[in-house]
Amino acid sequence: MFGLVFLVCAALLGVAFYMEHVMGLEPCPLCWLQRFGFMGTGLVSFLAFLQGPTGFGVRIYGFLLVLTSGAGLGIAGRQLWLQSLPTDQVPACGPSVDYMLDVLPWFEVLSTALRGTGDCAEVVWRFLGLSIPGWTAVFFSLLVITGLVLMFRRQKAREWIRG
């Protein structure tokens, strides 16, 4: 399961980089944070895949999946909220993430990114009626559910394998 989660995260990051470098869609600050959410979830999954935990270890990694994916879901929800605002309530557009990283302390960059900018409210792409943060929210939700299942599923005794 952890290997599959890692592959899903890697594929989603591949799509994000394709959209940026091939389609020319510039990621906003909240998009960057959602990428970090997928990176964190992918890293946790990759480490779990390498370790091959059993019992309580599966529950710990499941909790970490819920934590990283839940953070990403919250960020995607923030962007969806910004996209739903009337145009007169949308915050002003801000500088690019690259520029902010060059001139601002990292804490201020993070604070600005979490608030979102007018760039974050712009819908630049849709598929089946959902914008990019809509799709990331779907995938983060599935990853949270996966983590919860791993945390709370009943461990079965598998004595027949050992014998």
Secondary structure, 3 states (H helix, E strand, C coil): CHHHHHHHHHHHHHHHHHHHHCCCCCCCHHHHHHHHHHHHHHHHHHHHHHHCCCCHHHHHHHHHHHHHHHHHHHHHHHHHHHHHCCHHHCCCCCCCHHHHHHHCCHHHHHHHHHHCCHHHHCCCCEECCEEHHHHHHHHHHHHHHHHHHHHHCCCCCCHHHHC
